[in-house]
């Protein structure tokens, strides 16, 4: 097991330490900021027997597995991809030892230009893994930012995006810096007539994030064929929930589906997660056939969330929670600083 260090919230590493003390696991911690000067461990995957794996948005803690809204992909009996993901894990395991250079030199088995051909429900599909940051990626590994922008640019009909954080910024840098890459790609898609829908949370810096989302949505109906809609998703909580549970009742998803592609990843959409030293991983699946079973399934999942009572029009959230401060029932609460690990409060 490789865990992020230092922990963000109180108790984040406790379960891993307990398992290690019982002799149940071999455990290492990854302090990327100490070596690179920025970043943190943010990948979330499990590999079993080098042929089965889970990869997705969920952290392996009670918050993700009990309170947050998450989505991931389970791949079974695929040694080709399992071994490829193991090489990614190997980079984290060796970091920052001298043997890490050998791990970096291992060539990615598959990438955007050379995906693995598989069948999904009898239909030919293509799949590969992509990662961030570039400094911690195998040779010839596709950068997950490139994968996202490529599939946005490839879309001709629709883009459905469900992501916790959307910021065209390096939101955690000081001062904050512009990160236009994904935002520019989405604007190109809207202008050429792709129907774009975005589900996001208003968890971190909502006053900033909502501004950028409103700017995107302002392109709606710019031309006859331009259509973009944004909704804020808030998982409901009870007034009896304590402050810890109430804060964790939120969407934590990170996925995108077009008419031909699915991307399921671990990174929020801000510059910090792609170019700030933070680790991330994603599964990219391309389907160009008639059935496109996985694409259809992901579109149905998005549609379920988009039409739910917990998806609120962007303007309703802006005026109800940001502009007028009326604190309607679906506003996201600020994080209580007492929940942070002591190392994060310095």
MOBEL-V955774 format. One record per helix or strand. SS is the DSSP state (H for helix, E for strand). FROM is the first residue (numbers start at 1). LEN is the number of residues. If there is no record, write none. Layout:
[[SS FROM LEN] [SS FROM LEN]]
This chain:
[[E 2 3] [E 9 1] [H 14 8] [E 28 3] [H 32 5] [E 45 4] [E 52 5] [H 62 5] [E 69 1] [E 72 4] [H 79 16] [H 100 6] [E 107 1] [E 116 5] [E 123 10] [H 134 3] [E 139 1] [E 142 2] [H 144 11] [E 158 6] [E 166 1] [E 169 2] [E 177 2] [H 181 11] [E 195 6] [H 206 12] [E 227 7] [H 243 6] [E 251 1] [E 254 5] [E 261 5] [E 269 1] [H 271 5] [E 280 7] [H 293 14] [E 311 3] [H 314 10] [H 337 3] [E 340 1] [H 342 3]]
